[in-house]
Amino acid sequence: MASFFFKQHQRSAFGGVLLLSMSGILALVAVSCSKSTSKNAPAKDSSSANRQTAVKAGASTTMTMTPEESKRFETIVIRETNFVENLHVSAQAVAGAIPSMESHLALVVFEVPEMTQVFSSYIKSKAAFERALKQYDRVKEMIAGNAASGRELLEAQTDRNQAEAEHREAESRLIQNSFSPQQLERMRSGTVLMMCDVPEARLVEVDIGERVEFDFTSFPNEVFYGRVMAISNAIDPQTRTVKVSIELPNPKGRIKLGMFARVTIERTTVKALALPHEAIVSADAKSFVFVRTTDSTFERRQVMLGADNGKEFELKSGVQAGENVVVTNAILLKGLSFGY
């Protein structure tokens, strides 16, 4: 009886141990599966999430900041005004007139040495033509008084025609190089000849005798004024531009041959909205400005621009009159707006 009880107890204990062992194994398997699932599952990238949030914020066209931060961005009120459209082109000093040591006439020197020979040939051919013309007229008078023969008249006429042909050829060579022979002859000592290329479409805005403004990089704080003296008769087929010659006073010889300058030719147009250059930022070949909509809120706007007068653009669309546009630190707002 005692032996039976012992056996039964032994079996129960063994069953309990077996049950306990199986439970442990199942628990281990569950933990292992849990770890495996955790490894295979995609981990959350907090930095990626942050980046996505930043991109979304950066792509916004509206930015709100604290009143203190907003003080960094000065604005102006866009108003309608008499917009002055300026034509800006680059010019080069190509010739100059200096006192001659042997003549009362000014000596014209050129930036390109070959042109000196061309102009010299023109002056010589002109003098030869004038002599031949006078000789022909004299012989005609002598013929009328029976003091010369028909042969002498024929020779004088031939000399005149040949001299005229040579003079026309020399004159044509100057014109082909975009120089006006008459302008070169009229140059006064102490002047310089500037030459610029004006687009064909803007040529209507340039007039002979018109006063124009020059800015030289060599003299950053000075403005020089000259007058349009000649406009070429030919258009460059490659650039579709026309050569315009402008005479500029140069009494102290400060402007040297070969110097470049920026030429400004003013034109006044109808009333329009004007937008300062410093208000504009560019992105993806488009122009944008930032409009202050409240004391601490700025809105990015795409704008369409018109003519440029050197300081302002004509504003076609994007901003209405009376709105406030940022003109200081606009580049900072660009970085915030586009998420740079």
Contacts in CASP RR format, 6 or more apart in sequence:
PFRMAT RR
TARGET T0000
AUTHOR 0000-0000-0000
METHOD contacts of the structure
MODEL  1
MASFFFKQHQRSAFGGVLLLSMSGILALVAVSCSKSTSKNAPAKDSSSAN
RQTAVKAGASTTMTMTPEESKRFETIVIRETNFVENLHVSAQAVAGAIPS
MESHLALVVFEVPEMTQVFSSYIKSKAAFERALKQYDRVKEMIAGNAASG
RELLEAQTDRNQAEAEHREAESRLIQNSFSPQQLERMRSGTVLMMCDVPE
ARLVEVDIGERVEFDFTSFPNEVFYGRVMAISNAIDPQTRTVKVSIELPN
PKGRIKLGMFARVTIERTTVKALALPHEAIVSADAKSFVFVRTTDSTFER
RQVMLGADNGKEFELKSGVQAGENVVVTNAILLKGLSFGY
54 339 0 8 1.000
55 339 0 8 1.000
57 339 0 8 1.000
58 336 0 8 1.000
58 337 0 8 1.000
58 338 0 8 1.000
58 339 0 8 1.000
59 338 0 8 1.000
59 339 0 8 1.000
60 337 0 8 1.000
61 299 0 8 1.000
61 300 0 8 1.000
61 301 0 8 1.000
61 337 0 8 1.000
62 293 0 8 1.000
62 297 0 8 1.000
62 298 0 8 1.000
62 299 0 8 1.000
62 300 0 8 1.000
63 297 0 8 1.000
63 298 0 8 1.000
63 299 0 8 1.000
63 300 0 8 1.000
63 333 0 8 1.000
63 336 0 8 1.000
63 337 0 8 1.000
64 296 0 8 1.000
64 297 0 8 1.000
65 296 0 8 1.000
65 298 0 8 1.000
66 296 0 8 1.000
67 295 0 8 1.000
67 296 0 8 1.000
69 296 0 8 1.000
70 292 0 8 1.000
70 295 0 8 1.000
70 296 0 8 1.000
70 298 0 8 1.000
72 328 0 8 1.000
72 329 0 8 1.000
72 332 0 8 1.000
73 290 0 8 1.000
73 292 0 8 1.000
73 298 0 8 1.000
73 326 0 8 1.000
73 328 0 8 1.000
73 329 0 8 1.000
73 330 0 8 1.000
73 332 0 8 1.000
73 333 0 8 1.000
74 326 0 8 1.000
74 327 0 8 1.000
74 328 0 8 1.000
74 329 0 8 1.000
75 292 0 8 1.000
75 324 0 8 1.000
75 325 0 8 1.000
75 326 0 8 1.000
75 327 0 8 1.000
76 276 0 8 1.000
76 279 0 8 1.000
76 324 0 8 1.000
76 325 0 8 1.000
76 327 0 8 1.000
77 322 0 8 1.000
77 323 0 8 1.000
77 324 0 8 1.000
78 273 0 8 1.000
78 274 0 8 1.000
78 275 0 8 1.000
78 315 0 8 1.000
78 319 0 8 1.000
78 320 0 8 1.000
78 321 0 8 1.000
78 322 0 8 1.000
78 323 0 8 1.000
78 324 0 8 1.000
78 325 0 8 1.000
79 273 0 8 1.000
79 274 0 8 1.000
79 321 0 8 1.000
79 322 0 8 1.000
80 271 0 8 1.000
80 272 0 8 1.000
80 273 0 8 1.000
80 321 0 8 1.000
81 271 0 8 1.000
81 272 0 8 1.000
81 273 0 8 1.000
81 274 0 8 1.000
82 268 0 8 1.000
82 269 0 8 1.000
82 270 0 8 1.000
82 271 0 8 1.000
83 268 0 8 1.000
83 269 0 8 1.000
83 270 0 8 1.000
83 271 0 8 1.000
83 272 0 8 1.000
83 273 0 8 1.000
83 274 0 8 1.000
83 307 0 8 1.000
83 309 0 8 1.000
83 312 0 8 1.000
83 314 0 8 1.000
84 266 0 8 1.000
84 267 0 8 1.000
84 268 0 8 1.000
84 269 0 8 1.000
84 309 0 8 1.000
85 267 0 8 1.000
85 268 0 8 1.000
85 269 0 8 1.000
85 307 0 8 1.000
85 308 0 8 1.000
85 309 0 8 1.000
85 314 0 8 1.000
86 264 0 8 1.000
86 265 0 8 1.000
86 266 0 8 1.000
86 267 0 8 1.000
86 308 0 8 1.000
86 309 0 8 1.000
86 310 0 8 1.000
87 198 0 8 1.000
87 202 0 8 1.000
87 205 0 8 1.000
87 206 0 8 1.000
87 264 0 8 1.000
87 265 0 8 1.000
87 266 0 8 1.000
87 267 0 8 1.000
88 262 0 8 1.000
88 263 0 8 1.000
88 264 0 8 1.000
88 265 0 8 1.000
88 308 0 8 1.000
88 310 0 8 1.000
89 196 0 8 1.000
89 197 0 8 1.000
89 198 0 8 1.000
89 199 0 8 1.000
89 262 0 8 1.000
89 263 0 8 1.000
89 265 0 8 1.000
90 196 0 8 1.000
90 197 0 8 1.000
90 260 0 8 1.000
90 261 0 8 1.000
90 262 0 8 1.000
90 263 0 8 1.000
91 194 0 8 1.000
91 195 0 8 1.000
91 196 0 8 1.000
91 214 0 8 1.000
91 246 0 8 1.000
91 260 0 8 1.000
91 261 0 8 1.000
91 262 0 8 1.000
91 263 0 8 1.000
92 111 0 8 1.000
92 194 0 8 1.000
92 195 0 8 1.000
92 196 0 8 1.000
92 258 0 8 1.000
92 259 0 8 1.000
92 260 0 8 1.000
92 261 0 8 1.000
93 111 0 8 1.000
93 192 0 8 1.000
93 193 0 8 1.000
93 194 0 8 1.000
93 248 0 8 1.000
93 255 0 8 1.000
93 256 0 8 1.000
93 257 0 8 1.000
93 258 0 8 1.000
93 259 0 8 1.000
93 260 0 8 1.000
93 261 0 8 1.000
94 110 0 8 1.000
94 111 0 8 1.000
94 112 0 8 1.000
94 115 0 8 1.000
94 193 0 8 1.000
94 194 0 8 1.000
94 195 0 8 1.000
94 257 0 8 1.000
94 258 0 8 1.000
95 108 0 8 1.000
95 109 0 8 1.000
95 110 0 8 1.000
95 111 0 8 1.000
95 115 0 8 1.000
95 179 0 8 1.000
95 184 0 8 1.000
95 187 0 8 1.000
95 192 0 8 1.000
95 193 0 8 1.000
95 257 0 8 1.000
96 108 0 8 1.000
96 109 0 8 1.000
96 110 0 8 1.000
96 187 0 8 1.000
96 190 0 8 1.000
96 191 0 8 1.000
96 192 0 8 1.000
96 193 0 8 1.000
96 250 0 8 1.000
96 257 0 8 1.000
97 106 0 8 1.000
97 107 0 8 1.000
97 108 0 8 1.000
97 109 0 8 1.000
97 187 0 8 1.000
97 188 0 8 1.000
97 189 0 8 1.000
97 190 0 8 1.000
97 191 0 8 1.000
97 192 0 8 1.000
98 106 0 8 1.000
98 107 0 8 1.000
98 109 0 8 1.000
98 189 0 8 1.000
98 190 0 8 1.000
99 106 0 8 1.000
99 107 0 8 1.000
99 189 0 8 1.000
99 190 0 8 1.000
100 106 0 8 1.000
100 107 0 8 1.000
106 187 0 8 1.000
106 188 0 8 1.000
106 189 0 8 1.000
106 190 0 8 1.000
107 189 0 8 1.000
108 119 0 8 1.000
108 184 0 8 1.000
108 187 0 8 1.000
109 116 0 8 1.000
109 257 0 8 1.000
110 116 0 8 1.000
110 119 0 8 1.000
110 257 0 8 1.000
111 257 0 8 1.000
111 258 0 8 1.000
115 177 0 8 1.000
115 179 0 8 1.000
118 170 0 8 1.000
118 173 0 8 1.000
118 174 0 8 1.000
118 177 0 8 1.000
119 174 0 8 1.000
119 179 0 8 1.000
119 184 0 8 1.000
121 170 0 8 1.000
121 173 0 8 1.000
122 167 0 8 1.000
122 170 0 8 1.000
122 171 0 8 1.000
122 173 0 8 1.000
122 174 0 8 1.000
122 181 0 8 1.000
124 170 0 8 1.000
125 163 0 8 1.000
125 166 0 8 1.000
125 167 0 8 1.000
125 169 0 8 1.000
125 170 0 8 1.000
125 171 0 8 1.000
126 167 0 8 1.000
126 170 0 8 1.000
126 171 0 8 1.000
128 163 0 8 1.000
128 166 0 8 1.000
128 167 0 8 1.000
129 160 0 8 1.000
129 163 0 8 1.000
129 164 0 8 1.000
129 166 0 8 1.000
129 167 0 8 1.000
131 163 0 8 1.000
132 156 0 8 1.000
132 159 0 8 1.000
132 160 0 8 1.000
132 162 0 8 1.000
132 163 0 8 1.000
132 164 0 8 1.000
133 160 0 8 1.000
133 163 0 8 1.000
133 164 0 8 1.000
135 156 0 8 1.000
135 159 0 8 1.000
135 160 0 8 1.000
136 153 0 8 1.000
136 156 0 8 1.000
136 157 0 8 1.000
136 159 0 8 1.000
136 160 0 8 1.000
138 156 0 8 1.000
139 148 0 8 1.000
139 152 0 8 1.000
139 153 0 8 1.000
139 156 0 8 1.000
140 153 0 8 1.000
140 156 0 8 1.000
142 148 0 8 1.000
142 152 0 8 1.000
143 149 0 8 1.000
143 150 0 8 1.000
143 152 0 8 1.000
143 153 0 8 1.000
171 181 0 8 1.000
174 180 0 8 1.000
174 181 0 8 1.000
174 184 0 8 1.000
175 181 0 8 1.000
175 232 0 8 1.000
175 233 0 8 1.000
178 195 0 8 1.000
178 232 0 8 1.000
178 234 0 8 1.000
178 243 0 8 1.000
178 245 0 8 1.000
179 245 0 8 1.000
180 229 0 8 1.000
180 230 0 8 1.000
180 245 0 8 1.000
182 230 0 8 1.000
183 193 0 8 1.000
183 229 0 8 1.000
183 230 0 8 1.000
183 245 0 8 1.000
183 247 0 8 1.000
184 193 0 8 1.000
187 193 0 8 1.000
187 247 0 8 1.000
190 249 0 8 1.000
190 250 0 8 1.000
190 251 0 8 1.000
190 253 0 8 1.000
191 247 0 8 1.000
191 248 0 8 1.000
191 249 0 8 1.000
191 250 0 8 1.000
192 247 0 8 1.000
192 248 0 8 1.000
192 250 0 8 1.000
192 253 0 8 1.000
192 255 0 8 1.000
192 257 0 8 1.000
193 229 0 8 1.000
193 245 0 8 1.000
193 246 0 8 1.000
193 247 0 8 1.000
193 248 0 8 1.000
194 214 0 8 1.000
194 226 0 8 1.000
194 245 0 8 1.000
194 246 0 8 1.000
194 247 0 8 1.000
194 248 0 8 1.000
194 261 0 8 1.000
194 263 0 8 1.000
195 243 0 8 1.000
195 244 0 8 1.000
195 245 0 8 1.000
195 246 0 8 1.000
196 243 0 8 1.000
196 244 0 8 1.000
196 246 0 8 1.000
196 263 0 8 1.000
197 236 0 8 1.000
197 239 0 8 1.000
197 241 0 8 1.000
197 242 0 8 1.000
197 243 0 8 1.000
197 244 0 8 1.000
198 206 0 8 1.000
198 241 0 8 1.000
198 242 0 8 1.000
198 243 0 8 1.000
198 244 0 8 1.000
199 240 0 8 1.000
199 241 0 8 1.000
200 235 0 8 1.000
200 240 0 8 1.000
200 241 0 8 1.000
200 242 0 8 1.000
203 231 0 8 1.000
203 242 0 8 1.000
205 265 0 8 1.000
205 267 0 8 1.000
206 228 0 8 1.000
206 231 0 8 1.000
206 244 0 8 1.000
206 265 0 8 1.000
207 228 0 8 1.000
208 228 0 8 1.000
208 229 0 8 1.000
208 230 0 8 1.000
208 231 0 8 1.000
209 227 0 8 1.000
209 228 0 8 1.000
209 229 0 8 1.000
210 227 0 8 1.000
210 228 0 8 1.000
210 265 0 8 1.000
211 225 0 8 1.000
211 226 0 8 1.000
211 227 0 8 1.000
212 225 0 8 1.000
212 226 0 8 1.000
212 227 0 8 1.000
212 228 0 8 1.000
212 246 0 8 1.000
212 263 0 8 1.000
212 264 0 8 1.000
212 265 0 8 1.000
213 223 0 8 1.000
213 224 0 8 1.000
213 225 0 8 1.000
213 226 0 8 1.000
213 263 0 8 1.000
213 264 0 8 1.000
213 265 0 8 1.000
213 266 0 8 1.000
214 223 0 8 1.000
214 224 0 8 1.000
214 225 0 8 1.000
214 226 0 8 1.000
214 248 0 8 1.000
214 261 0 8 1.000
214 262 0 8 1.000
214 263 0 8 1.000
214 264 0 8 1.000
215 223 0 8 1.000
215 224 0 8 1.000
215 261 0 8 1.000
215 262 0 8 1.000
215 264 0 8 1.000
216 222 0 8 1.000
216 224 0 8 1.000
216 255 0 8 1.000
216 259 0 8 1.000
216 260 0 8 1.000
216 261 0 8 1.000
217 260 0 8 1.000
217 261 0 8 1.000
218 259 0 8 1.000
219 254 0 8 1.000
224 248 0 8 1.000
224 249 0 8 1.000
224 255 0 8 1.000
224 261 0 8 1.000
225 248 0 8 1.000
226 246 0 8 1.000
226 247 0 8 1.000
226 248 0 8 1.000
226 249 0 8 1.000
227 246 0 8 1.000
227 247 0 8 1.000
228 244 0 8 1.000
228 245 0 8 1.000
228 246 0 8 1.000
229 245 0 8 1.000
229 246 0 8 1.000
229 247 0 8 1.000
230 244 0 8 1.000
230 245 0 8 1.000
231 242 0 8 1.000
231 243 0 8 1.000
231 244 0 8 1.000
231 245 0 8 1.000
232 242 0 8 1.000
232 243 0 8 1.000
232 244 0 8 1.000
232 245 0 8 1.000
234 242 0 8 1.000
234 243 0 8 1.000
235 241 0 8 1.000
235 242 0 8 1.000
236 242 0 8 1.000
236 243 0 8 1.000
246 263 0 8 1.000
248 255 0 8 1.000
264 310 0 8 1.000
266 309 0 8 1.000
269 307 0 8 1.000
269 314 0 8 1.000
272 314 0 8 1.000
272 315 0 8 1.000
273 314 0 8 1.000
273 315 0 8 1.000
273 319 0 8 1.000
273 321 0 8 1.000
274 312 0 8 1.000
274 313 0 8 1.000
274 314 0 8 1.000
274 315 0 8 1.000
275 289 0 8 1.000
275 303 0 8 1.000
275 305 0 8 1.000
275 312 0 8 1.000
275 313 0 8 1.000
275 314 0 8 1.000
275 315 0 8 1.000
275 319 0 8 1.000
275 325 0 8 1.000
276 311 0 8 1.000
276 312 0 8 1.000
276 327 0 8 1.000
277 310 0 8 1.000
277 311 0 8 1.000
277 312 0 8 1.000
277 313 0 8 1.000
278 327 0 8 1.000
278 328 0 8 1.000
278 330 0 8 1.000
279 289 0 8 1.000
279 290 0 8 1.000
279 325 0 8 1.000
279 326 0 8 1.000
279 327 0 8 1.000
279 330 0 8 1.000
280 287 0 8 1.000
280 288 0 8 1.000
280 289 0 8 1.000
280 303 0 8 1.000
280 305 0 8 1.000
280 313 0 8 1.000
280 330 0 8 1.000
281 287 0 8 1.000
281 288 0 8 1.000
281 289 0 8 1.000
281 290 0 8 1.000
281 330 0 8 1.000
281 331 0 8 1.000
281 333 0 8 1.000
281 334 0 8 1.000
282 288 0 8 1.000
283 334 0 8 1.000
283 338 0 8 1.000
286 302 0 8 1.000
287 302 0 8 1.000
287 303 0 8 1.000
287 304 0 8 1.000
287 305 0 8 1.000
288 300 0 8 1.000
288 301 0 8 1.000
288 302 0 8 1.000
288 303 0 8 1.000
288 334 0 8 1.000
288 337 0 8 1.000
289 300 0 8 1.000
289 301 0 8 1.000
289 303 0 8 1.000
289 318 0 8 1.000
289 319 0 8 1.000
289 325 0 8 1.000
289 326 0 8 1.000
289 330 0 8 1.000
290 298 0 8 1.000
290 299 0 8 1.000
290 300 0 8 1.000
290 301 0 8 1.000
290 325 0 8 1.000
290 326 0 8 1.000
290 330 0 8 1.000
290 333 0 8 1.000
290 334 0 8 1.000
290 337 0 8 1.000
291 298 0 8 1.000
291 299 0 8 1.000
291 301 0 8 1.000
291 319 0 8 1.000
291 323 0 8 1.000
291 324 0 8 1.000
291 325 0 8 1.000
291 326 0 8 1.000
292 298 0 8 1.000
292 324 0 8 1.000
292 325 0 8 1.000
292 326 0 8 1.000
293 299 0 8 1.000
298 326 0 8 1.000
298 333 0 8 1.000
300 333 0 8 1.000
300 337 0 8 1.000
301 318 0 8 1.000
301 319 0 8 1.000
302 318 0 8 1.000
303 315 0 8 1.000
303 316 0 8 1.000
303 317 0 8 1.000
303 318 0 8 1.000
303 319 0 8 1.000
304 315 0 8 1.000
304 316 0 8 1.000
304 317 0 8 1.000
304 318 0 8 1.000
305 313 0 8 1.000
305 314 0 8 1.000
305 315 0 8 1.000
305 316 0 8 1.000
306 313 0 8 1.000
306 314 0 8 1.000
306 315 0 8 1.000
306 316 0 8 1.000
307 313 0 8 1.000
307 314 0 8 1.000
308 314 0 8 1.000
319 325 0 8 1.000
326 333 0 8 1.000
334 340 0 8 1.000
END
